[in-house]
Amino acid sequence: MDCKKYCNRFIFGLCFLSLITAGVLQFFMTYTLDDQCDPNIHVVTTGSTVAGCAIVTSMFFNMWWVAAKRRQHDTMRRIGMLLWSLSLCAVLATIGASLGQVQVYQILSDAGDTCLTSSDVDFNTIQYVSLALVIFSIVVPHVFLSMKPKDNASAEDNASAEDLTEVSENLIKKTTPLNFL
């Protein structure tokens, strides 16, 4: 196996590990809040629970997409990609919602509900780290894939600067002036 394959496996393994870590952090937050708060107050754990479940779901849709891509099922690959994208949107939205909810914990504790601030855990940091890990796992593969050299360069890619200047000048000459009245 050459270096390129090792780098690919390392990058995608790192992305998978960052998603798992973000999911574990969300479930840890849910467990911590459930442990120290009244069990009847589920409103404080909803965001982190949904975020953790959406992360797990996104991993299954990602596996679906990879399996369909390997088997060259174009329709299933596209469906898997769509569902994976939607689940990642849900992940980002719920982590953001939980982050917003964490900002309210201090206000609620000032009102007398001390279970939300009695922990040594910094929920704000957990949410920011989770958000950073999810964004990292989305961005890094796309940056890594866009850095690949193109083998089949088209004639347009190899156009000289003079040709491009000539084309742009012709386009400018052909445009009509804007008439507002």
C-alpha positions, 0 to 999 in steps of 0.5 A: 500500500502506498502513502496515498492510501495510508493518508486516505485511511488516516484522514477518514479514520480521523474524521470518523473518530472525531464524529464518534468523539462528538457523539460521546460528548453529547451523550455524556452531557445528557447523562450528566444532566440526567444524573444531577437534575430532576428526572421529570425535567427532560427539556434540558437534555433533549438537544444533546440527546437528539444531537448524539442520535443524529451523529450516530444516524449520520454514521449509518448513512455515511456507511450506506453511501460508501457501500453504494459507491463501492457497489456502483449503485448510483441511485442508492449512492445519491440517496445515501448522500442526501440522507447523510447530508440531512442528518449532518444538518440536523447534527449541526442544528441540534448542537447549536440548539444545545449550545444556546440552551447552555447559555440559559442554564445560569439564568435558570440556576439564578431562579433557583434550579441549581441542578444545571450549574452544580456540576464541575463539567463545563457544558459550554466547552463540550458544545463548542468542542462537539461543534468543532469536531463535527465541522472538522469531520465535514470539511477535512475530507472535502479539502483533502479531496480537492487537493488531488491533482487533475489527471485529465486536464481539458483544453479550457483548463490549459487556456493561456492568459491571453486567450482568457483576456480575449474572451473576457474582453469580447464578453464585455463588448457584447454586454448591453448597458443597463437601462433603468427607465 
